[in-house]
């Protein structure tokens, strides 16, 4: 669902809920006021009838000195009933449990409660019967006629019908208002979110590689500022992409050309060096020249093979398999044994990883390069630590206690052909491609190569396998191997 649709639905729901709630409360409050008004009116009439009835009954009693007869009471009540019937009011007079007079509908009389009535007290009740609503007031006549109970019933159907008609009218008006509001809100949101749709189209084109796309939004609001910032961002992205493409093409062209061009003449140079060794020249000059040519040939051959390895790694896919980290570290130690022994360096390995996902050959090549660099940076009779462990991610780590590097050197050490120490690298056969190859192998495994180095203290290289392909760590117990 798009943003303008979410905003439309949310705002419309809030408006509809607010309007309906206000109208409902207004209607309910109006009805309560009208009901209270009718109840007050009915209560006033009830007390007036009761007072008049009491006075009239006293007058008849003192005038005739014979007491009240049922016929006189019925005649008296009839006069009141005929008068108030025009106002939809019904009356009933009861002495103890005997009805003296009533014109209340039978369906209503059955719901009237005569229990628990006390002197000078009355009960008010709203009843519903046969679809009509009534208000009943029941109480004792009082005075010498405490055993008489007067019941007053008013028909409230007109009040409830008026309330129902008002509700229907409000519902109709509300539906029309909400329909108009929805249309106006729809048009307004479509217009207000039009700049967002323009920006969306532009970002889709840029994400598709069309970096020359620009946005033009008139006005001086936030969308105009956003469009200006977007255009500037697009310009910067286009410049950076062009720069990265150029650098990548230059580097790749250099690697590909060197790998292709250097491989062919190596055999000829090697043959010429062997020829010089057998030529009729002075033994000293012949051996010296031949040794120089062979040394340079070996260096160029090493360069070519390294470049080929780098090109192959960049253009290949990793054959992911389950790898035993302990066996992997043992293989690296066995492969580096002769170099370590010649330098008098001890390689200490440890692993607490149960399993690792990757290409065992590429991982071994990466670790060999890292250990080889550590050997070159370490002094004789020192040690190097090679470990595999879990710390949020599976990690392979090589740590030496050699010369270390400065911060600027650490930032550039993975660039192709970069050498920290030109003289040392050349004498030891380094060509500046080892860490570049390690970084490419790490990237192929979805891993990150981190280098932390302090000059004069040592260097720590970590390979963090952050890819989801790695299995969960089953063992956190450190196991020395």
Residue, then its C-alpha position, 0 to 999 in steps of 0.5 A: x500500500x502506497x503512502x498516500x493511500x495509508x494517509x488517506x485511510x488513516x485521516x479518513x478513519x480519524x475524521x469519521x470516528x471523530x464526527x460520528x463520536x461527536x454526533x453520537x454524544x450530541x444526540x445522546x445528550x440532547x435525548x437525555x435533556x429532553x427525557x429529563x425535561x419530560x420527567x420533570x414535567x411528569x413529576x410536576x403533574x403527578x404532584x399536582x394531581x396527587x395534591x388536588x386528589x387529596x384535597x378533593x377527597x378530604x372535601x368529599x369526606x367532610x361534606x358528606x360525613x359518610x366516607x368515600x364510596x367507590x363510585x365517588x372515587x371512580x367519578x373523581x378519577x374519571x374527571x382527571x383521566x379524561x382531562x389528561x388523556x388528551x396529553x397521553x397521560x393515564x392514571x390509576x388509583x389503588x387502595x391496598x390491593x384493590x383497584x379503585x380506578x385505572x385507564x392504564x393499558x394492560x400491557x403497561x400495568x403488568x410492569x408497574x412495581x407497587x412494592x417497597x413504597x414508603x410515605x412521601x416517596x415515589x418511584x419513577x420508571x421508564x418502560x417499553x411495551x409493544x414498541x412504545x415507551x412509557x414513563x411511570x410514577x407511583x407513590x402513596x397519596x399521603x395524609x389520611x389516605x396513605x393506603x391509596x396508591x396513585x400511578x401516573x403513566x405518560x406515553x413517551x413514544x413521541x419523544x423516542x420517535x423524535x429521537x429516532x428521526x433525529x438519528x436518521x437525519x444525522x446518519x444521512x447528513x453524516x454519510x453525505x458529509x463523509x463522502x464529500x470529505x473522502x473525495x476532497x481528502x483524496x484529491x488533496x492527498x493526491x496533489x500533496x503527494x505528487x512531488x513524492x511520486x516524482x521523487x520515486x520515479x527519479x530514484x527508480x531510474x537512478x537505482x537502475x543505473x541512470x545517474x543523469x536523472x534530475x528532479x525539478x519541483x517549483x516552489x519554496x517548500x520542503x519538497x523543493x529543498x528535498x529535490x535540490x538535495x536529491x539533485x546534488x546527491x545524484x551529481x555526487x553519486x554520478x561523479x563517484x560512480x564514474x571515478x570508481x568505474x575508472x579506477x576499477x577498469x584501470x586496476x583490472x586492465x593492469x592485472x589482466x594485461x600483466x597476467x597475459x603479457x608476462x606469462x609468455x616471455x618468462x619461458x624465453x627469459x628462463x631459457x636465455x639464463x640457462x644459455x648464459x650459464x653454459x656460454x663460453x664466458x668467464x665463469x664469474x660473469x657468467x654465473x653472476x649474469x645468469x643468477x641475476x636473470x634467474x632471480x628476476x625471472x623468478x620474481x616476474x614469474x611470482x608476479x604473474x602467478x599472483x596476478x593470475x590468482x587474483x584474477x581467478x579469485x575475482x572471476x570465480x564462484x566459491x564452492x561452499x562446503x563444510x570445513x573443519x577449522x582444526x584440520x584447516x589450521x593444521x594444514x597451514x602449519x604443515x605447509x609453512x613448517x619449512x619457512x617457520x623452521x628457517x626463521x626460528x619462529x613458533x606457530x601456535x594454533x588454537x580452535x574452538x570452532x566446530x565447523x566453518x562453511x567455505x572453500x578449503x583451498x581458498x581459505x588455506x591459501x588466504x591463511x598461508x598468505x597471512x602467516x607468510x606476511x606475519x613471518x616477514x614482519x616478525x623477528x627470529x625466535x618469536x611466535x605467531x598465533x593462528x586461531x579460530x573462534x566464535x565471537x558473535x561471528x566465526x573468526x579466523x585470526x593471525x597475530x604476530x608480535x613483529x614490527x607492526x605498521x603505522x595507521x596510514x600504512x594499515x589503510x593502504x596495505x590491502x591495495x595491489x602492489x602496495x609495499x610497507x617496506x620496499x627494500x624488505x619486500x623486494x629482498x624477501x620476494x614480496x610483490x604487494x599482492x598477498x593481502x589483496x588476494x586475501x581480501x578478495x578471498x574473504x569477500x567471496x566468503x561474505x567475510x570482512x578482513x580487519x587489520x589492527x596494527x601498532x608500530x613496534x608492537x605487532x599486527x592482528x588480522x581478523x577474518x570475520x564471517x558475517x555471512x548467513x551461510x555460516x553454521x551456528x556455533x555449537x561449542x564455545x569451549x576453547x580447545x587447544x590443538 
